[in-house]
Amino acid sequence: MARRKLLLALAGGLVAPAALGAGSALAQPMPGNSITRLNAMAARANAGTVGLIAGGVDGTYIRIAADLAAVLDDGDRVRVIAMIGRGSVQNIADIMVLRGVDLGIVQSDVLAYARRESLFPSVERLIQYVCKLYDEEIHILARPGIESVRDLAGQPVNVDLRGSGTAMTASLVLGALGIEVQEQNAPQDVALERLRRGEIAALVYVAGKPARLFTGIAADSGLRLLPLPAEAALLETYLPSRFTAADYPALVPEGGIDTIAVGAVLAAYAWPAGSERHRKVSRFIAALNANFDAFLRPPRHPKWREVNLEATVPGWTRFEAGPG
């Protein structure tokens, strides 16, 4: 809006061009037809643009968001602006209140967590899902000497930033197992370096395998992924999964190890039907459905092959798309 006011002021001679500096592209008065064209360009560009809040640079969310932008962007009709986010809890908040954010990728357990903790008013009504994406595995990467998840009791363990999906899930999982740790809240890349130096016992990371954060770890580092068996207390919320040596050759033994997984969900604000933002999200959904086959081929992330656009998400309400 400030840019448009400035252009209109220049066109009307209300701002002296010299005030902008001789090198400014706006230093010359603009004719009225230029303003009209710029306004039309702005209207077209914004009509099809949706903001998508994802995750950190080493996670799966931002790679999925980048795939969405690469496949669905078609000029003015649909354009996806992918943003680096700070985890599921913060992403829910951003979808609800942050300007320019229409969609976000979050963990499926975040809605129940937000309700339980009374984090946001009417969250179950205002946040809906577009589709379930895939399952994300819970990684617990430990230093030498740590043989099982129960060895972490009383130890410093990094669980990512406060408000992140990993911090939320770590609290739920470790709490269900009755394991109390000294929680640390460093960014994951910083935590990995601290783990290499032996300053912490482990880090917890929720991400779709294979997680890029772990790709540069050498086999002789002494670090290893811990088994996380699907105990009854965990199966009420999570799904059993496995890591294989093919997933992480340097971190997993032959034969693989058990872990658990949580669903990733593409979420949206429950915009009123017929509103401009509802039409934009509906147009995005139509493009996603029409182009879904493109996500199943390289170079798109292999997690796309787990996506079922018709799958339901227990405890969530589906976003009802309308005409775009």
Residue pairs with C-beta under 8 A, 6 or more apart in sequence:
4 39
4 42
6 15
6 26
7 26
7 30
7 35
7 38
8 35
9 15
10 17
10 26
10 29
10 30
11 29
11 30
11 31
11 32
11 34
11 35
13 29
17 24
17 26
17 27
17 28
17 29
18 27
20 26
20 27
21 27
44 76
45 76
45 79
47 76
47 280
48 75
48 76
48 77
48 78
48 79
48 280
48 283
49 79
49 80
49 81
49 280
50 78
50 79
50 80
50 81
50 102
50 103
50 280
50 281
50 284
51 81
51 83
51 100
51 101
51 102
51 103
52 65
52 68
52 69
52 80
52 81
52 82
52 83
52 101
52 102
52 103
52 104
52 105
53 83
53 85
53 91
53 94
53 95
53 98
53 101
53 103
53 104
53 105
54 61
54 62
54 64
54 65
54 82
54 83
54 84
54 85
54 91
54 104
54 105
55 61
55 62
55 84
55 85
55 87
55 91
55 105
55 165
56 62
56 84
56 85
56 86
56 187
56 188
57 84
58 188
58 189
58 207
58 211
58 212
58 213
59 188
59 207
59 211
59 212
59 213
60 136
60 207
60 208
60 211
60 264
60 301
60 303
61 85
61 105
61 264
62 82
62 84
63 212
63 301
64 105
64 133
64 264
64 301
64 303
64 304
65 80
65 82
65 83
65 105
66 82
67 295
67 300
67 301
67 304
68 80
68 82
68 288
69 79
69 80
69 81
69 82
71 291
71 294
71 295
71 300
72 78
72 80
72 284
72 287
72 288
72 291
73 79
73 80
74 287
77 283
77 287
78 283
78 284
78 287
80 284
81 100
83 101
85 91
85 94
85 104
85 105
86 161
86 163
86 164
87 160
87 161
87 163
87 164
87 165
87 166
87 167
87 168
88 106
88 107
88 110
88 164
88 165
88 168
89 110
89 113
89 114
89 119
89 163
89 164
89 165
89 167
89 168
90 163
90 164
91 104
91 105
91 106
91 110
91 165
91 267
92 104
92 106
92 110
92 111
92 114
92 119
92 120
92 123
92 127
92 267
93 119
93 120
93 163
94 101
94 104
95 101
95 102
95 103
95 104
95 127
95 267
95 268
95 269
96 120
96 123
96 126
96 127
96 269
101 269
102 268
102 269
102 271
102 277
102 280
102 281
102 284
103 130
103 266
103 267
103 268
103 281
103 284
104 266
104 267
104 268
105 133
105 264
105 265
105 266
105 267
106 165
106 264
106 265
106 267
107 136
107 165
107 168
107 169
107 206
107 262
107 263
107 264
107 265
108 132
108 262
108 263
108 264
108 265
108 313
108 315
108 316
109 168
109 169
109 172
109 237
109 238
109 262
110 165
110 168
111 123
111 124
111 127
111 315
111 316
112 237
112 315
113 119
113 168
113 172
114 120
114 123
115 123
115 124
120 126
124 317
125 270
125 317
126 269
126 270
127 267
127 268
127 269
127 270
127 316
128 267
128 268
128 269
128 270
128 316
128 317
128 318
128 319
129 265
129 266
129 267
129 268
129 313
129 316
129 317
129 318
129 319
130 266
130 267
130 268
130 281
130 285
130 288
130 318
130 319
131 265
131 266
131 288
131 307
131 308
131 309
131 311
132 263
132 264
132 265
132 266
132 307
132 308
132 311
132 312
132 313
133 263
133 264
133 265
133 266
133 303
133 306
133 307
134 208
134 263
134 264
134 303
134 304
134 306
134 307
135 208
135 239
135 241
135 261
135 262
135 263
135 264
135 306
136 206
136 207
136 208
136 261
136 262
136 263
136 264
137 206
137 207
137 208
137 209
137 241
137 243
137 259
137 260
137 261
138 169
138 173
138 204
138 205
138 206
138 228
138 238
138 259
138 260
138 261
138 262
139 204
139 205
139 206
139 207
139 209
139 211
139 214
139 225
139 243
139 259
140 149
140 152
140 202
140 203
140 204
140 205
140 225
140 226
140 228
140 259
141 192
141 195
141 202
141 203
141 205
141 214
141 223
141 224
141 225
141 226
141 251
142 151
142 152
142 195
142 201
142 202
142 223
142 224
142 225
142 226
143 195
143 198
143 200
143 201
143 202
143 222
143 223
144 222
144 223
144 224
145 151
146 152
146 155
146 201
146 202
146 226
147 226
148 226
148 227
149 177
149 179
149 226
149 227
149 228
150 177
150 179
151 201
152 174
152 179
152 181
152 201
152 202
153 179
153 180
153 181
154 180
154 181
154 182
155 181
155 182
155 200
155 201
155 202
156 181
156 182
156 184
156 199
156 200
156 201
157 170
157 181
157 182
157 183
157 184
157 200
157 201
157 202
157 203
157 204
158 183
158 184
158 185
158 186
158 188
158 191
158 194
158 195
158 200
158 202
158 203
158 204
159 166
159 167
159 170
159 171
159 183
159 184
159 185
159 203
159 204
160 166
160 167
160 170
160 185
160 186
160 187
160 188
160 191
160 204
160 205
161 167
161 185
161 186
161 187
162 185
165 206
166 188
166 204
166 205
166 206
167 183
167 185
169 204
169 206
169 262
170 183
170 204
170 206
171 183
172 237
173 228
173 234
173 238
173 260
174 180
174 181
176 231
176 233
176 234
177 231
177 233
177 234
181 201
184 191
184 194
184 200
186 194
188 203
188 205
188 213
189 213
191 200
191 203
192 203
192 213
194 200
195 202
195 203
195 223
196 221
196 223
202 226
205 211
205 213
206 262
207 213
208 264
208 301
208 303
209 243
209 247
209 248
210 247
210 248
214 248
214 251
217 223
217 250
217 251
218 250
219 249
219 250
221 250
223 251
224 251
224 252
225 243
225 248
225 251
225 252
225 257
225 259
226 257
227 257
227 258
227 259
228 258
228 259
228 260
229 258
230 238
230 239
230 240
230 258
230 260
234 260
237 262
238 260
238 261
238 262
239 260
239 261
239 262
239 263
240 258
240 260
240 261
241 258
241 259
241 260
241 261
242 256
242 257
242 258
242 259
243 251
243 252
243 256
243 257
243 259
244 252
244 256
245 252
245 253
245 254
245 255
245 256
263 313
265 313
265 316
268 281
268 319
269 277
269 281
270 317
270 319
271 277
271 278
271 281
272 278
273 320
273 322
274 322
278 322
279 322
279 323
279 324
280 324
281 319
281 321
282 321
282 322
282 323
282 324
283 324
284 324
285 319
285 321
286 321
286 324
288 309
289 309
292 307
292 309
294 300
295 304
295 307
296 304
296 305
312 318
